[in-house]
Amino acid sequence: MENRFKELPLAITICDREGNVLDMNDKSAATFAKSGGLDLIGGNLLNCHPEPARSKLIDLLNNPRINAYTIEKNGIKKLIYQTPWYDNGEFGGLMEISMEIPFDMPHYVRQPKSEGAK
């Protein structure tokens, strides 16, 4: 993982188009420590996911698209954002970004500036 992402306080996990783990940052390794942490690199994500998550992952690998949702586990709420990554326009695999978020989080609706406004 490039140094600028290594110590971010959110988990980044990257896999190739077959689901093989290519890289993890420190937070991702800590999040998945009980499953092997950095030793998961080189392994396949399909072996780490029970149903129905396994089928969802297979679908995302076969039909690349963004999959975003929130979860709550052990009293912590997280945003999970799974997105395809590309290399020269060719699907390379998926990147998952997982971050802790507050239970009560503000939501803002931003209106576009009207023409002529500075």
Backbone hydrogen bonds, N-H to C=O, Kabsch-Sander energy under -0.5 kcal/mol:
donor,donor_aa,acceptor,acceptor_aa,energy
5,F,2,E,-2.1
6,K,2,E,-1.5
7,E,3,N,-0.7
8,L,5,F,-1.3
10,L,8,L,-0.5
11,A,98,S,-2.6
13,T,96,E,-2.3
14,I,23,D,-2.6
15,C,94,L,-3.0
16,D,20,N,-2.2
17,R,92,G,-1.0
19,G,16,D,-1.6
21,V,43,G,-3.2
22,L,14,I,-3.2
23,D,14,I,-1.6
25,N,12,I,-1.7
26,D,6,K,-2.2
29,A,25,N,-2.4
30,A,26,D,-2.3
31,T,27,K,-2.7
32,F,28,S,-2.2
33,A,30,A,-1.4
35,S,32,F,-1.0
36,G,33,A,-1.4
37,G,32,F,-2.7
39,D,36,G,-2.2
40,L,37,G,-2.3
41,I,38,L,-1.6
42,G,21,V,-2.4
43,G,40,L,-2.4
45,L,19,G,-3.2
47,N,44,N,-1.4
48,C,45,L,-1.7
49,H,45,L,-0.7
53,A,50,P,-0.7
54,R,50,P,-1.6
56,K,52,P,-1.9
57,L,53,A,-2.5
58,I,54,R,-2.4
59,D,55,S,-2.3
60,L,56,K,-2.4
61,L,57,L,-2.3
62,N,58,I,-2.2
63,N,59,D,-2.5
67,N,82,Q,-2.7
69,Y,80,I,-2.2
71,I,78,K,-2.2
73,K,76,I,-2.5
76,I,73,K,-1.6
77,K,101,I,-0.5
78,K,71,I,-2.7
79,L,99,M,-2.7
80,I,69,Y,-3.4
80,I,78,K,-0.5
81,Y,79,L,-0.5
81,Y,97,I,-2.6
82,Q,67,N,-2.9
83,T,81,Y,-0.5
83,T,95,M,-2.7
85,W,93,G,-2.2
87,D,90,E,-2.5
90,E,87,D,-1.6
92,G,85,W,-3.0
93,G,85,W,-1.1
94,L,15,C,-0.7
95,M,83,T,-2.8
96,E,13,T,-3.1
97,I,81,Y,-2.6
97,I,95,M,-0.5
98,S,11,A,-2.4
99,M,79,L,-2.1
101,I,77,K,-2.8
105,M,103,F,-0.8
110,R,108,Y,-0.7
111,Q,109,V,-0.5
117,A,114,S,-2.1
